[in-house]
Amino acid sequence: MSCYAGDMSQRDWRPRYIQVAEELREQIHEGRLSPGEPLHSEPEIAETYGLSRTSVRNAIKLLRNWGLVTVQKGKGTYVRQPPQRVKRDADSRYQWEKDRVVNPEEDRAREGATEADTGLPFERLSFHIAYDTTQADDDLATVFGIAPDTKLLRRIYETRDTADGTSFRSATSYLVYDTVSANPALLDEANEPWPGGTQHQLSTLGIEIDRITDEVTARLPTPEEAHQMGIDEGVVVLCVRKISIDTTDTVAEVSDILMSADRTLLSYTTHLNRWDQ
């Protein structure tokens, strides 16, 4: 069975509120309802489509879950601005990051990873960065191959679009404190954003990243995450655990990245060996 929607006749057996939600979705996609435009009030929608108020609320809830509308308390329901999509092409992105390590600082400072992912200028982006220390829990200890309670440098990054205040992603990065403390500059958040990013930071310690593994899961956001990212609680978030391994087969960094699924395109290309090789 195809993963795409079937013909429109399938709607006949669906609850009426789903049919109405789909009709409103079509109006949004076709531009008959524009970004920022308010939907009619619940009583007006109920009268137009012959729905109960409960069914209207269910229809609006579906639209919110699809990321198409946002509810402003005391004001009404509005068509959501189409989010700026971030393309995360892991293969080319990580190699691009590694290639930048050997570039002059002027070149490294010219463009960061988020600018490359979004195509937006630096001036359109705002960054929040905070450093602290923590102890490795059992999960992180297992990934790093270290003893539980080992001291870690924790770095929290959040990138927002200044045009609408939405969050492209938040990331929590972990490094083994005793390793990075060999370069005190790496312990100071005031040195962020660091030209060349984490791979260049690690290179100052003589660490070269050999490979990176991304582990991707999906879930609903917590209320706090939904508020922080400017999304409704029904919009799925993607959780990427990025594990960077150096040329000695040691885990150099673990980063947990949270992204809104409706703003993110994950692109993976796998090169396969030919039969004649």
N, C-alpha and C positions, 0 to 999 in steps of 0.2 A: 504494500500500500504506500502511495506517495506521502511524503511528509508535508506536501502543500495542501492547501484547502481544496475541498472538492467543489462540485458545482453548487450554485446558489439554492437549488431545490432542497439541499440538505437542511436548510434553515427551518423548513416547515415543521419539523418535529422538535425544534429547540424551544426552550422557554422564551416567551415574548421579550423579556428584558435583554436577552442575549441578541435577539434580532435587532432591537433598537440600538444597543451598544455598537453592533457591527455597522448599522446604517450611519450612525454618528461618526464612526471611525472612517468610513468611506468619505463622508463629507470633509473630514479633516485632511485625509490624504489627497483628495482632489482639490483642496484649496477653497472649498465653499465655506469652510470655517477656518479663519486665518489665525496664526499664532498671536496670542494676546487677546483674542476676541472672547467675550464671555458666552457661555452656553445660556440657553433660556433657563429660567428658574425651574425648580422641581415641579411646582403646580402647572406651569406652562407645558413642560415636557409630558407630564402625566395626561394633560388634556389633549395634546397633539397626537399622542400615540396610544391613548386609551389604556394607560398603565396606572397601577396603584402607586402611591408614594414610595412604598417599600420597593417595588420593582424599579422605579426610577433610581433610587439610591443604589440598587444592585447594578444597574446599567452604568452609573457613574463610577462605581467602584471598579468595574471591569476596565473602563477607560483609564482610570488612574493606574491600575495594574499593568496596562499596556504602555504606560508612560506617555499618554496623549494629552491628559489634562491635569491640572493642578487645582486644588481646592484652597481658596483663601478664606480663612475664617471670618465670618461676618460680611463677606463681600460676594461670594459666589464661586462658580466653577469656570475656569478659563482654559482655553486651548494652550497647551504648553509650547514654548519655543522649541523648534527642532534642536536637539543637542549637537554640539560640535563633536564629531566622532573621532576617536583616536585609533589609528591603525597601529597595532603592535606586531610587527613582523620580526619574530624572535631571531631567525637566522641572520638577516642582514643587520638588524639593530645591534646585536651583541658584537658582531664582527666590526661594525662601524665604531662602536665604543672602544674596542681594543685597538683599532687602527689609529684612533685619535691620541692614544697614550704617548706616542712618539712624536706628535706634532708640537710645534712651538706653542707657548702659552697663549699668545695672541690668537692663534687659530683655534685652540681648544675653547677659548672664552667666547668665540664668535657665535657658536650655536650649541645648545644643550640638547639632551635626548627628548625632552618634552616638546621643544620647538620642532624637532625633526618628526616626531610622532604626529603632531597636530597641524603642522604647517603654519602655526600662528607665530607672530613676532614676539620677542622677549617682552616688549612693552605691554602686551595683551595678557601676560601671565603674572600671577602673584604667587610667591613661595613662602611657606611657613616651615621652618626647620628648627628642631629642638633636639639636644643631646642630653642623655643621662646614662647612668649605669644600672645594670640589673644582674641577676644571677640566672644562670641557665637552668630552666626547668627540665624535666625528664625528656620532653619532646625535643627541645633544642640541643640538649646534651647528646641525644642519640644521633641527630643529624650532623652535628659538628664532630662527633666521636671524642667528646671530652667528658670529664666528670661532672655530675650534677652540681649545681651551685657555683660553677666556675664563673668568674666575673666577666661580664660582657659589656661592651659599649653599645648602647641602644640609640639609634638615630631615627627620628620621626620626620617624615617629609610629607607635605601636602601641597598640591599644585592646583590653583583655581584660575578660572577664566574671569578676568576683571569685567568683561562685558555683562555677564549675568550673575556672577558670584558662585557659579556652580563649580564643583570639585571634579577635576579630571581623574584624580587618583590620590590615594594616600598609601604610604609605604612605611613599614617599620623594618629597619635594617639592623642586623646584629653582627658584630665583629668581636673576636676574642680580645679582651682588653690588654692582656699582657703582650700580645703580638703588636697591636697598633700603637701602644704607648712608646714604642721605640722611636716614633716620630711624634713629638708632642703637638705638632700642628694639626694632626689628625684628631686630636681630642677636643678641639675648640670649634664650636659651631659658628663662631664669627668668621671662620674661613670659608663658609658656604655662601653661595654655591661654588663649589670647587671646580675650576676649569678642567674638564676631562672626566669628572665624576669619580665613582668608586674605583674603577680600574686604574685610573691614574694615581689615586691615593695609595692603592696597594702597591703600585709600581715603585713608590718612594721607599718601600720596605723591601724591595727586591722580589716582590711576589708577582708572578705572571699568571693570569687566568688561562687555564687550558680548555675548560668546557663549562657550560652552564645548563642546568636542568630546570625546566619550569614544570611545576605540578599544579594543575588548574582544577579547581572545584567551583561549584556554584551554590548559592544559598540566598535566602531572604535576609535583608539587612536588619540589624537591631534598630530600635527607634532612634537611638543616638546616632548611628551611622547614617540612617536615612536623612536626619536633620542636617548632619554635617555635609553630606553630599548633595543636598538639595533635591532629593528624590522622594517619591512616595514609598511607603513601607512594602508595597506589593511589587516594586521593581527589583528584579534579581540583581545581585552583585556577584562579580567574579572574584575569586580569591586565588591569587597566583603566588605560590611559594617558589622563589627563585633561589637556587642553590649554586653558588659559584665555587668551582674546584680548581685549585692551582696545579702547576706542572709537577708537583710532588704528590699528587692525589690527596691533598689536604683540603678540607672545606674552608675556604677563606671568608665567605660571607653567606649569611642566610637573610633573605629579605621577603617579608610578607606584604604583598601588594593587594590593595582593595580597589576595584573599579566597578562603576555602574555598567551593567551589561548592555544597556541601550545606548551607551556612548562609546563602546569599545568593540573593535574588530580584531580578533586574534588571528594572525596569519602564520601558518607553519608550512614550510616546504621541506620535504624529506628527500634527499638525494639517494637513490638506490644503486647498488652495484650492478653493472651489466653482466649478462650471462657469460660473455666471452672473456671476462677478467678473472 
